């Protein structure tokens, strides 16, 4: 799977935000060590319909990882479409992602991390 995409379904175990952050950091380390190019995180959108704590907390954490240089890029699911400039750049580097079922679906329950 070197250079490919790995999926991490964090919401499945219904962790707290702090537990989810630890899971995310472990998954980032593991993916990097395994040569994975893209980590797709399924965090859900929130049962209230206005965005959940996992989504907000994990995206905040990923933003910090990006500033630190630990990840190259973070793409929110709602921006994961062929018309977004950042997504186009990622699709050029990782053409297999054109088959991702969430591409062009404005899925706010996912975030893609480019390692």
URGIRA-V302350 format. One line per field, one symbol per residue. ss: DSSP state (@ for helix, = for strand, . for the rest). psi: psi as a letter, one per 30 degrees, with the letter a starting at -180 (. if undefined). A space follows every 10 residues. Layout:
BEGIN
ss: ???
psi: ???
END
This chain:
BEGIN
ss: ....=====. @@@...@@@@ @@@@@@@@@@ @@@....=== ==........ ..@@@@@@@@ @@@@@@@@.. ..====@@@. ....@@@@@@ @@@.@@@@@. .........= ====.
psi: gkfakkkjie feghlleeee eeeeeeeeee eeefgkekjj kjflfkffgg kleeeeeeee eeeeeeefgf lelkkkefgi lffkeeeeee eefifffffk ffkgghjfgl kkkk.
END
